[in-house]
Amino acid sequence: MILRAVGDRSTWRAELAVALFLIAFPWIFPAIGGYANLATRILILGLFGIGMDLIFGYTGMLSFGQAAFYGTGGFVTAYLLSTGLLHNTLWALAAGTIVAALCGTLIGYLCLRQAGVYFAMLTLAFGEVFYFLENSPLAKWTGGENGLPGLPKPEIPLGFTTLHVHSNLALYYFVAVCFFAGYWIARRIVRSPMGAVLRAILENPARAAAVGHNVPKYKLAIFTIAAAYAGMAGGLLGIFQGYMPPDAFSIDQSGEIIIMTIIGGAGTLIGPLVGAGLWSYLREALQNLHGVGAFWKIILGLTFIVLVTLFRRGIAGGISDGIGLFRLRRAPAPRTDEGTA
Amino acid sequence: MDTRNGTKESALSRNLFLKGTAAAAATATVGFPAIVRAAKSAKSYPALGTFPAGVSGDTAMIGIISDLTGSYSADGEDLVKGYKLAIKHLNGGGGLVSKVPTLSGKGVLGKRLVYKIGDSETKANPAVQAATEFIERDKAIMICGDTSSAVVIALAKLAQREKVVFLSGASGSNDTTGKDCQRYGFRSQPSAYMDAKALAPVLKKELGTKRRAVYLVPDYTYGTTLYDSMKEFTEKIGWTTVNHYLAPVGTTDYSSYLLNIANSGADVFVNIEFGNDAVASTKQAAQFGIFKTMQMIVPNISSYMPDGVGAEIMAGVYGTQDWYWGLAGNKAYPEAAANSKIFLDAFLKEYHGIYPRWTAHIAYDQTLTWADAVERAGTFYPPEVIKTLESGHKIDLCLGPVAYRAGDHQQIRPVPVLKGKKPSAMANKDDYFEIVGMVPGAEAVPPLGLFGCHLPGYT
């Protein structure tokens, strides 16, 4: 916490590091058996996870229904593009994000009257409602269990020219730009006065209210923003694969994003990306290991148990703690005493 | 400066040109026959999908997608066994490969087959993800697999978009070769319509014409189309449809549906559930006492359903399967007997006494059918392979001579109708069924176009 406050001069350093990483990622990833498409998937989940981190890591609200917004954003975008109602990928993506955010406001309005485990249960219930809606009553538009195939490759008119995003690497950089925009906005939010209020709500909601902050309003705002992140990630998923799968709405999806956020490190913004990277990479690598076959899930599960036990603030949290410890050790003796006292 | 550079460059390129010519001349004298052969097999087809990138080396990669985990994982495991055995035989000889004249047992068109397996978890997204990677990264020349029609249709659409041939694993939905049919997708399993049409005459003969049926239906394309077809054909023989209940895939507690079914007043329980869901729902139905008052029918019996629910429950149950090992050496069905025996023996040997189920049969026969088509086309170029598969040429495998229908890519093949044996009548622990009949494919298939198939283009 102290480190974060100290970082005023280094505000841009995290952004720069993330930008450099995003540029280099598809080039260094193949060294460990990764490839551009897997990197793209990781970024999409990382973007989804930023929203999860904003509500869970920064505000302390555990939502089990984020897949509802992931799916909503995805299916709205996919519907607009696959039916040809919109040709501009960015408009379709924006429409999906906005509809997901509106759903977020509605669900948030209904769920945020409760806190803690009751809030979690309500979001779980709404997540299931959305899954059911997609599968049965709205099947005419969503394709039900079949999902929506046939999304064209992204076309982005810039006025003077139209970008045709066709190769895997181009798709990666398209998603990377979206991810970076999402990360940059999230950084601005958590470092703003609003971010301070959110952390106050995380630590003690009653005290935050007592000093005059409108706690429900802040919660609703951040819940809506998180839904927008989920919606945008869902939209990108459909655009990326050319197919929007029904399982985007599933409870598994909500669970996975929570696990990725916690493994990677909640309250770090970049943690979910780390978690998603580890999850997706291990998933691929284990399935291709000879003799592992159907046991990949067990190994993945055991790995996560070990990680949660070792890193109580996730991998990203653990690393930043490690750097903090290193800096304290290197500092002059009197300050070290203060630090450890 | 400029001029000098220019001179240097042209000198360099002249030098290269001379070297190149010498090399070409050397190759022409030494490797001439090889080049002619390569030119003949390539026949200068344009690049399409993963062709020719996927077959430029000495291997050809097959991307297998199956349910290693998930609701249909038992069937998925059997499916993978079938693919592995087929690839082993195609690369090294043995099994039915020796019975197909075009197949050498030394790979396909001289390319050794390699494969990777991706877990679909019985969900469309992981399946599409795995298939995309096989196509993009590994340049798979053919993709195949899965056991859920919803997943199979998603994969076929991906295959159509990426122009890579896709052979569906287990898929019973009418939509697979109906409204969702694809030029790049092929299906050998009988469709829901074929199952129902084959089953109805047997039901009429054995159970009479005044029955009242209630259905438990998995809520996706396979379940709903199989329900529609069963309803159509049982009502034609005079049965009444009392009600049907839709349950999502992966349901663990069927009590709310079974309570309604138990109280429906029906005397026939048609269980359309598949895989692990078929086992769970049937076991729970037994606990509800449903089988005391109702006869069960399972129009398409999952590979490991009898093992899961036990022979006592399966005894007297009517249904169909894509293939049943009891055809092996069965004198009543001479067309299927000999080849089924070869497949059964090879499978038992490979997997140390584990019996193959029909999902393994789909995998095995379809992979050989594809390899035969590639050999006869003389190229891996997808449109040529597809046109060869569409040619109506019959290949003699486990079920006797079979071929795909050009108009919708449904295989025209006989449909085995089965009845569960009593435990006392079983010859061994895998001997769950007696074969009531084999309905010829031509009699069972729906008229072309009934389910709205319009095949998209080749390129």
Boltz contact constraints between the chains, C-beta under 6 A:
constraints:
  - contact:
      token1: [A, 35]
      token2: [B, 137]
      max_distance: 6.0
  - contact:
      token1: [A, 37]
      token2: [B, 136]
      max_distance: 6.0
  - contact:
      token1: [A, 145]
      token2: [B, 150]
      max_distance: 6.0
  - contact:
      token1: [A, 145]
      token2: [B, 220]
      max_distance: 6.0
  - contact:
      token1: [A, 146]
      token2: [B, 150]
      max_distance: 6.0
  - contact:
      token1: [A, 146]
      token2: [B, 153]
      max_distance: 6.0
  - contact:
      token1: [A, 147]
      token2: [B, 124]
      max_distance: 6.0
  - contact:
      token1: [A, 149]
      token2: [B, 157]
      max_distance: 6.0
  - contact:
      token1: [A, 241]
      token2: [B, 128]
      max_distance: 6.0
  - contact:
      token1: [A, 243]
      token2: [B, 128]
      max_distance: 6.0
  - contact:
      token1: [A, 245]
      token2: [B, 124]
      max_distance: 6.0
  - contact:
      token1: [A, 245]
      token2: [B, 125]
      max_distance: 6.0
  - contact:
      token1: [A, 247]
      token2: [B, 123]
      max_distance: 6.0
  - contact:
      token1: [A, 247]
      token2: [B, 125]
      max_distance: 6.0
  - contact:
      token1: [A, 287]
      token2: [B, 119]
      max_distance: 6.0
  - contact:
      token1: [A, 293]
      token2: [B, 68]
      max_distance: 6.0
  - contact:
      token1: [A, 294]
      token2: [B, 68]
      max_distance: 6.0
  - contact:
      token1: [A, 294]
      token2: [B, 69]
      max_distance: 6.0
  - contact:
      token1: [A, 297]
      token2: [B, 69]
      max_distance: 6.0
